Amino acid sequence: MDFDRQLDARGLNCPLPILRAKKALTEMQSGQVLHILATDPGSVKDFHAFARQTGNELLSTAEIAGEFDFYIKRG
C-alpha cells in the first residue's frame, strides 16, 4: 500500500505507539496515509480505538512475524 510517511514504533509499549502516531498525524495533511510498524500486541486494539476516536481511517492492519503493520489515513 502506498503511504506518505512511516513511523517505526517497534520496541515501544503502550501508550508510546499511539502518542507517536498522533504526533505524526498532526504534522500530515488530510487524506495522507501513515504507515506504522509496531511490536506491542496491545497496539492492535489501541489503533482500532484510536482511529474511531480521532476520526482518522484505519485502512489496514496486518501481523507479519510478530510485527504489526497499520495504515491510517488522516481525516
ABEGO torsion letter per residue (X at the ends): XBBABBBBABGBBOAAAAAAAAAAAAABBBGBBBBBBBABAAAAAAAAAAAAAAGBBBABBBBBGGBBBBBBBBX
